Amino acid sequence: MFQMKYNLSKYRKMLLGALIGLVVGYVYYALFGCSSGSCVISANPLNSAMFGALMGA
């Protein structure tokens, strides 16, 4: 139990950054998303959110 708690606290900043990036990526898609489908990242909400999470981490 202690080991799991230590690992979670060790990566807390990275997980928080990824979560914030995930939300920001989705909001970016919702506000500025590409409707034509030609934009690789912002054409799909999943791609946009995952890119945000990757940049936030």
Contacts in CASP RR format, 6 or more apart in sequence:
PFRMAT RR
TARGET T0000
AUTHOR 0000-0000-0000
METHOD contacts of the structure
MODEL  1
MFQMKYNLSKYRKMLLGALIGLVVGYVYYALFGCSSGSCVISANPLNSAM
FGALMGA
14 57 0 8 1.000
15 57 0 8 1.000
17 56 0 8 1.000
17 57 0 8 1.000
18 53 0 8 1.000
18 54 0 8 1.000
18 56 0 8 1.000
18 57 0 8 1.000
19 53 0 8 1.000
20 56 0 8 1.000
21 49 0 8 1.000
21 52 0 8 1.000
21 53 0 8 1.000
21 55 0 8 1.000
21 56 0 8 1.000
21 57 0 8 1.000
22 49 0 8 1.000
22 50 0 8 1.000
22 52 0 8 1.000
22 53 0 8 1.000
23 49 0 8 1.000
24 52 0 8 1.000
25 48 0 8 1.000
25 49 0 8 1.000
25 51 0 8 1.000
25 52 0 8 1.000
25 53 0 8 1.000
26 45 0 8 1.000
26 48 0 8 1.000
26 49 0 8 1.000
28 42 0 8 1.000
28 48 0 8 1.000
28 52 0 8 1.000
29 42 0 8 1.000
29 44 0 8 1.000
29 45 0 8 1.000
29 48 0 8 1.000
29 49 0 8 1.000
30 45 0 8 1.000
32 42 0 8 1.000
33 39 0 8 1.000
33 42 0 8 1.000
33 43 0 8 1.000
33 48 0 8 1.000
34 42 0 8 1.000
34 43 0 8 1.000
35 43 0 8 1.000
36 43 0 8 1.000
37 43 0 8 1.000
40 47 0 8 1.000
41 47 0 8 1.000
41 48 0 8 1.000
41 51 0 8 1.000
42 48 0 8 1.000
END
